[in-house]
Each structure stands twice: as structure tokens, then as C-alpha cells.
Amino acid sequence: MKFTVQLSDRAIKDLKRFEKRNLERIFKTIERLEDLFSLNIGKIKGDYYRIPVGKVRIIVKIDFESRNVLVVRLDWRKRIYDRI
């Protein structure tokens, strides 16, 4: 089951804060979001889920009916849950 992946404006801003080393891992994970169930996904609340990438967390909103994944936020594990 393929999903369409989109990045929010906030997620694009968040990406600018990471070093190249972390960005490579993050982009590999974002590319794999099309095949959503091959990742370690955990539900946070409502339609929001978290995907760990080392110490970084990617927060996504999933719409299963239209098969859309919206990357909402990216941040370090210690700060991300306070910012949702």
C-alpha cells in the first residue's frame, strides 16, 4: 500500500537545523514513508504518529482513507513531545 508523502512548512524549517550527517538518515526515512508499514511507527494521539531516527523524532499525520502522510515536525527526542 503506497502513501503520498508531503512536508509541512514547519517541517521544512525544522530540517534546516540538522547537520548533514543527521539529514541523510532523516531523508532516507522520509523516502521510506511511501511504504509506511516497513517503519517503526508509534501512535501519539489522534492521527499523529512518531517515527524514530536515532535521537531524532519525525512526527507525521496519517490519513489512511486518502493514503496521505504529512510530515508535521522534526526535532530531537528530548524536545519534540513538548512542541506538538
C-alpha positions in Angstrom: 0.0 0.0 0.0 1.7 3.2 -1.2 1.2 6.6 0.5 1.7 10.1 -0.7 4.2 12.0 1.4 4.2 15.8 1.9 6.2 18.0 4.2 4.7 20.9 6.1 6.2 24.3 6.0 7.2 23.8 9.7 8.9 20.5 8.9 11.0 22.2 6.2 12.1 24.8 8.7 12.9 22.1 11.2 15.2 20.3 8.6 17.4 23.4 8.4 18.6 22.9 12.0 20.2 19.5 11.5 23.7 18.6 10.4 24.4 16.8 7.1 25.0 13.5 8.9 21.6 13.6 10.5 19.9 14.9 7.4 21.0 11.9 5.4 19.3 9.5 7.8 16.2 11.7 8.1 15.8 11.8 4.3 16.3 8.1 3.9 13.5 7.6 6.4 11.2 10.2 4.7 11.7 8.4 1.4 10.6 5.1 3.1 7.3 6.7 4.3 5.7 5.7 1.0 5.7 2.1 2.3 4.6 3.2 5.8 4.4 -0.2 7.5 8.1 -1.0 7.0 9.0 1.5 9.7 8.8 1.6 13.5 5.7 3.7 13.9 4.2 4.6 17.3 0.9 6.4 17.8 1.0 9.6 19.8 -2.6 11.0 19.7 -5.4 11.1 17.2 -3.9 10.8 13.7 -0.4 11.7 14.8 2.4 9.2 14.9 6.1 9.3 15.7 9.0 7.7 13.8 12.4 7.4 15.5 15.6 8.1 13.5 18.3 7.7 16.1 17.8 10.5 18.6 15.6 12.5 16.2 11.8 12.0 16.0 9.7 12.6 12.9 6.1 13.5 13.7 3.6 12.6 11.0 -0.1 12.9 10.5 -1.5 9.9 8.6 -4.8 9.9 6.7 -5.5 6.3 5.9 -8.6 6.9 3.7 -6.8 9.2 1.2 -3.4 7.5 1.8 -1.6 10.7 2.7 1.3 11.2 5.1 2.1 14.7 6.2 5.4 15.3 8.0 4.5 17.8 10.6 7.6 18.3 12.8 11.1 17.0 13.3 13.2 17.5 16.4 15.4 15.9 19.0 13.7 13.3 21.2 14.1 15.3 24.4 12.2 18.3 22.9 9.7 17.1 20.3 6.9 15.9 22.6 6.7 19.3 24.3 6.3 21.0 20.9 3.4 19.1 19.5 
